[in-house]
Amino acid sequence: TITSYYDAIIKLCHEYDPSMSQKMIISWLENGIKDSLKIPSKRQMKALSDSARTTQAFLKIAKDEQELQEENAPERETTAP
């Protein structure tokens, strides 16, 4: 899930450099996210003011985008035998 990915990247970034900037962490988050979420998430992050571009904002945007994609995915049709 996007939440487990987010948690893992945040943990790794803090282990690597406890003083790593939000901007750098967001860059790692954006670059490692699955391709179907990458462009929509980056686009929404760029629309935010610099001060609003936080890791928490990234998580919310990515989760919302993932939910939208799941809602719009074609339903698998099941047929009874």
N, C-alpha and C positions, 0 to 999 in steps of 0.2 A: 504494500500500500504506500501511498504518498507519505503518510505519517511516519511509517517505519523508515522509509528512505530519508526523510527530513531529519529524524532523530539520529540516524547513523551518521549522516554528513555533519551535523552540528557537533556531535561527539568527537568525530575525527578531527574536525577543524580546531576544536578547543584543546584536544590532546596535542596536536601538532604545534599550535601557536595560541596560547591562552589569550593573547591580546589581538588576535586577528580581527580586522575590521568587519563590520556588517556588510560593507560593499564586497569584500573579498569572499565572505561566506556565501553571499547571495550569488556571486559568480560561480562558485563551485556547485551550488544547488541547481542553478539554471543549466549549467553545462552537462550535468549528469542525469537530469530528468529524462524520462522516456520521450522519444521524438514526437509523439502525438500531443504531448503537453508543452513541449519546449517553446514553440513560437507563440502560441496563445498566452502562455504565462509571461514570457519576456515582453510581449506587446503590452500587457496590462501593467506590468511593473514599470515600464518606461513612461506610461501615462501618469504615474504617481509623481508627486513632488519628491525631491531628494530626501527630505526629512521623513516622508511616509514610506520610503523604500526600506522596509525592515525584513528580517527573516520571518517574522510572524505574518507580515503581509504576503510574502511569497507563499507560505504554507496555505493561507486562506485562499489565495488565487489559484494555486495548483489543485487544492482539494475541490474547489468549486468547478474548475475546468474538468477535472476527472469525473465528477458527478454528472456534469452536462454531457460529456462524451458517453458515459455509461447509459444515461437516459435515452440518448439518441442512437445508440447502437441498435442495429436491426435485431429484433427478438428472434430467438431460434424457435422455429416452428417444430412442434412435436406432433407426431401423428400416432393415433391409436392403432394397435395391430388389428 
